[in-house]
């Protein structure tokens, strides 16, 4: 399939109206990127927070177009919404044909976390380690393959926990990687929760691929977690964001058994104090481990 992109600055345009226009014009996908160096660190659930200088990339199928006439028509329509300056600012370029799934997978390598826990692509050979505990996972639409520091830190601590035969909660499961790792390490049951239906589909699919679907309960929850109704577990893991972690402190505290383990990640080092304070009354802090600017809090519930 021949593809091309139209690339232009968002400016002051409304994202919603622009997305509607691009969909009308036949865009196959729309990507928003930072044109400068202004990281968006923590949008709330359901919030769209953009950079001060945002770049839009819209992908189109060149094989369905009538040459440059169709491209010129799309630019004209965009200029009508964004202003005439768009004709000078926009860039059109061809996208080379590739097997994008293969391109993505070739950059994903088998990774070890702690002493024995491995996350490997489904096509990769098994590690040359008789004690290896292997989770098979490929990139997908839901977050979590072990490459991000927050996920890696959780897996590193999880490798050392005695979860065999115990109940585990993976709150904000994404791809399901943390819950799957717990099950591969011998956990009796995992409850995986997320507010994104796509994450639930990904978690079920990955659980099936790893042969643990019968031992995982996948649930959709509301943004505030008020409907969670969780049976207490030996280990509770939540790799989400600092704000939701603070808001969910009563829910996650109640979900952790006495003398149970708590892993909180998805937060920056500068946010660790506030998150730790939200759980300090019920938990003893064991350690805070860091990688780059990210960190993971490991705590034990009081008896």
N, C-alpha and C positions, 0 to 999 in steps of 0.2 A: 504494500500500500504506500503510495506517494503522499507525504505529509509536508505541511509547511506551518510556520508560526508567524503570527502578527504580534509584535512586541511594542509596548508603548507605556508611558507613565500614567498612573491612575489620576494624579492631580487631585482635584476636589470632587471628583465624580462619586456618586453613590454606588457602592459595591453591588447592592441588590439590583438597581436599575441596569448597571453595566452587565451583570451576569445574565439578566433577562434578555438584553439586546444581543449579547454574544451567542446565547442559546438559539435565539431567533435566526441569527446569521449562520447557524450550523456548526458552531464550535464543538469539537469533540472533547476538549478539556480546557479548563481555565486555571492558571497558576498565578499566585501572587507572591512576589519576592521583594526583598529589601534592596533598594538601589544604593543605600548608604551603608552605615554601620550602626544601626539602632536596633538591638535585639529586643524581641517581644518575649519576655520571660514567663509571665504568668497570667494568661487570660482565665477568667472564671469559666466554669462549665457553661457551654452554650453561647459564650461571648466571642465575637469576632473583633480582635484588636489588631490594627494595621500599623505599619511603619509610617513615619512622617513623609517618606519619599518611597512610594510603592510602585513596583514594576509589574505590569500585567503581561502575561504570555497566553495567547489563545491559539489552540492547535486546530488545524483544519485538514480535511481530506482533499488533497490536490487532484486526485483522480476524478472527483465529482465536480470539479470546477471547470468553467469555460475560460481557461487561461487567465490573463491579467485583467480581463473585464470583471470577473467575479472578485478578484482581489481589490480592484479599484472601487467596486461597489461597496465592499465591506469597509474600506477606509473612509469612503464618503459618509456612510452611515455612522461610523464611529466619530468622525469629525462633527457631525450634526449633534451628537450628545456631549462630547467632551470639549468641543470648540475647534476652530479651524487650525489651531496650532498642531493638532494631532497629525496632520498630513506631513508636517516637517519632522515631528518627533518619532513617528512610528517607523519600525523596521520590519521587513518581511524577509524571512530566510527559510530555505528548505531544511527539512529534518531528515537526516540519512536513515535509510531503511535498516532496521536491526531487529534481532530477536530480543526484545527488551527484557523478557523474563530471564533469558540466559545472561544478558549483560549484567543484570542485577545480581543474579546468583553467583557469578564468577568472582565477585568481590567479597562474598560472604564466606568466611573461613570457619573451621571448627575451632571452638574456644573452650578453654578449661577455666573453671571457677573454683577456687579453693583446692582441696586435695584430689577430689574424684569426680566432680560434677562437670559434665561436658554438654555444650550445645552445638549440634552439628547440622549442616544442611542435609536434606534427605538423600542427596546424591553422593555425599562424602563417605569415604571408608570409615569403619569403626576405629576409634583410637587404639593404639597398641598398648593398652593398659588393662589387665584382667580385672581391676577393681573399678573401672570407669562406669559411671552412671550417665547414660546418654539420653538427651532430649533431642529429638529430630524436629527441626523447625526451619522453614523457609520464609523469606520476607513476604508480607501480605499487607492487606489494607489496615490491619490493626497494629498498634504500637507494641514493640517488644520482641527483639531477637537476641538480646544480650549485648549488643554493640554500644548502647548508650550507657554512660557511667552509672546512672541511677539503677538500671536493671542489673548491671554487673556487680554493683555493691551488694544488692539484695541477694543475688545468687552466691556471692562469696560467703556471706554470713549463713545463708540457708544450708550450705554444704556442711557446716559444722554442727547443725542442730539435730537432736535425736527425734526426728519426726516419724520414724518407722512405727506403724500401727496406730498413729494418732490422727486427729481431725485438724484440718488446716483451712484457713480462710484466705483467699486472694481477692482483696477489695480493689477494684479498678483493674481488672485482669488483663485488658488489652488482648494480646495474642494468647494469653493463658500461660505464658512461659514459666512464671513462678509457681503456679499451682501444678503444672505438669512436672516441673522439677521435683516438687515435694512428693508427688505420686511415684515418680520413678525412683525416688529414694525410699519408698516403702510406706508412705502415708496411707492410712486406711481410707480417708475420704477428704475431698476438697470441695469447698463451696466457693465458686468463682462468680464475682459480681461486677457489673459495669453498667453505666448509663447509656452506652452506645450499642445498639443492636448489632452493628457490624462486628464489634468485639466479641459478642456472644457467639456469632456464627464462626468466627475465626477460632475461638477457644474450643468449641465442639469439634471442629474439623481437625485441629491439631491434637486434641485428646484422642480422637479416633485413630489418627496416624501413629500415635505413640502407644496404642493398645490399652488406654486407661479410661475410656469413655464411660465404662460402667461405674467408675468410682468418683465421678465429678458431677456436681450439681451446678448448673449455669443459670444465673438469674439476672434479670433486668432490675435496676434500682433507680429511684428518683435522684435528682441532683443533690438533695440534702440528706439522702440516706435514711430518711425517716421511716421508710417502709421495709427496711432490711430484715428485721425480725430474725436475727441470727442465733443459732444454737452455739453456745460457747465452744471455742476450739483451743487446742494446745498451742497453736501458732497462728498469729494474725499478721498478714503482710498487706501493706498498702503503698504502692508506688504510683502516687498521683501528683498532687501539687500542694504547696504549703498551706494555702488558704483553705481548701477543702479538708486537709488533714486536721487543721485546728477546728473547723466546724464539726467534723465527724468524731471528735474526741469522745463524747459520751457513747456513741454507737460502737466504736472500735474498742473502747475500754470494756464495755459490757460484753463484747464478743470474745474477750480473751479470758481463758480459765485462770483460776488462782495458780500462781507460779508458772504461768504460761509465758510464751515468747511473743514479742512485738517488733516488727520491722517496719519502719516508716522511711520512705524515700520519695524522690521526685522533687527535692528541695535544694536550694542553694545553701552554701555554708552560712551566709548572712541571715538565713531564715531559720537556722537550726534552733536558736535560743527560744524563739516564740513557739515553735512546734513542741519543743521539749517541755516548756512551761505548761502547755495545755494538757500534758499527760503526767506531769510530775507527781501529782497527788496520789495516783494509783500505781505508778510504775517506778522501779529503780533503774536508772540508766546504767547499762553495761558498757557501751562504747558508742562513739560516733566515728565512723570511718569516712574518709574523703577521697575523691578523685577529681582532679581539675577543680572546678568551682562548685561541684556537687557533693552531697553527703547523704549518708544513710544513718538513721538512729536505730540502735538495737537496745531494747529494754525488756525487763522481766516484771510480770505482774506480781503485786504483793499477795501473800498468802492470806 
